[in-house]
Amino acid sequence: MAKIININTGNEVEVHREIYHVCSICDSSFSESEGGVDRGYIGILPVSFCPTCLTGIMEMAKYFYDLDTEK
């Protein structure tokens, strides 16, 4: 790991590091910039969803909601 130092001031510059989360469904890692849900709860269970799994869950919920409203 290298330090980044501002040559004008001599101060060390802090680099923004990407924080990665692990999906609760597929165990893939994703960052906040990619989308998805980084922290949430279903009841009392903490969950994280990658963008792919989040899209799948939303599509499944929409499908079941549409079936329920057609009755």
Contact map, one row per residue, 1 for C-alpha under 8 A:
11100000000000000000000000000000000000000000000000000000000000000000000
11110000000000000000000000000000000000000000000000000000000000000000000
11111000000110000000000000000000000000000000000000000000000000000000000
01111100000111100000000000000000000000000000000000000000000000000000000
00111110011110000000000000000000000000000000000000000000000000000000000
00011111111110000000000000000000000000000000000000000000000000000000000
00001111111000000000000000000000000000000000000000000000000000000000000
00000111110000000000000000000000000000000000000000000000000000000000000
00000111111000000000000000000000000000000000000000000000000000000000000
00001111111100000000000000000000000000000000000000000000000000000000000
00001110111110000000000000000000000000000000000000000000000000000000000
00111100011111000000000000000000000000000000000000000000000000000000000
00111100001111100000000000000000000000000000000000000000000000000000000
00010000000111110000000000000000000000000000000000000000000000000000000
00010000000011111000000000000000000000000000000000000000000000000000000
00000000000001111100000000000000000000000000000000000000000000000000000
00000000000000111110000000000000000000000000000000000000000000000000000
00000000000000011111000000000011000000000000000000000000000000000000000
00000000000000001111100000000011000000000000000000000000000000000000000
00000000000000000111110000001111000000000000000000000000000000000000000
00000000000000000011111000001111000001000000000100000000000000000000000
00000000000000000001111100111100000000000000000111000000000000000000000
00000000000000000000111111111100000000000000001111001000000000000000000
00000000000000000000011111100000000000000000001110000000000000000000000
00000000000000000000001111100000000000000000000010001000000000000000000
00000000000000000000001111110000000000000000000000001000000000000000000
00000000000000000000011111111000000000000000000000000000000000000000000
00000000000000000000011001111100000000000000000001000000000000000000000
00000000000000000001111000111110000000000000000001000000000000000000000
00000000000000000001111000011111011000000000000001000000000000000000000
00000000000000000111100000001111111001000000000000000000000000000000000
00000000000000000111100000000111111111000000000000000000000000000000000
00000000000000000000000000000011111000000000000000000000000000000000000
00000000000000000000000000000111111100000000000000100000000000000000000
00000000000000000000000000000111111110000000000001100000000000000000000
00000000000000000000000000000001011111000000000111110100000000000000000
00000000000000000000000000000001001111110000000111100100000000000000000
00000000000000000000100000000011000111110000001111000000000000000000000
00000000000000000000000000000000000011111000011100000000000000000000000
00000000000000000000000000000000000011111100011100000000000000000000000
00000000000000000000000000000000000000111111111000000000000000000000000
00000000000000000000000000000000000000011111111000000000000000000000000
00000000000000000000000000000000000000001111100000000000000000000000000
00000000000000000000000000000000000000001111110000000000000000000000000
00000000000000000000000000000000000000001111111000000000000000000000000
00000000000000000000000000000000000000111101111100000000000000000000000
00000000000000000000001100000000000001111100111110000000000000000000000
00000000000000000000111100000000000111110000011111000000000000000000000
00000000000000000000011110000000000111000000001111111100000000000000000
00000000000000000000011000011100001111000000000111111100000000000000000
00000000000000000000000000000000011110000000000011111110000000000000000
00000000000000000000000000000000000100000000000011111111000000000000000
00000000000000000000001011000000000000000000000011111111100000000000000
00000000000000000000000000000000000110000000000011111111110000000000000
00000000000000000000000000000000000000000000000000111111111000000000000
00000000000000000000000000000000000000000000000000011111111100000000000
00000000000000000000000000000000000000000000000000001111111110000000000
00000000000000000000000000000000000000000000000000000111111111000000000
00000000000000000000000000000000000000000000000000000011111111100000000
00000000000000000000000000000000000000000000000000000001111111110000000
00000000000000000000000000000000000000000000000000000000111111111000000
00000000000000000000000000000000000000000000000000000000011111111100000
00000000000000000000000000000000000000000000000000000000001111111110000
00000000000000000000000000000000000000000000000000000000000111111111000
00000000000000000000000000000000000000000000000000000000000011111111100
00000000000000000000000000000000000000000000000000000000000001111111110
00000000000000000000000000000000000000000000000000000000000000111111111
00000000000000000000000000000000000000000000000000000000000000011111111
00000000000000000000000000000000000000000000000000000000000000001111111
00000000000000000000000000000000000000000000000000000000000000000111111
00000000000000000000000000000000000000000000000000000000000000000011111
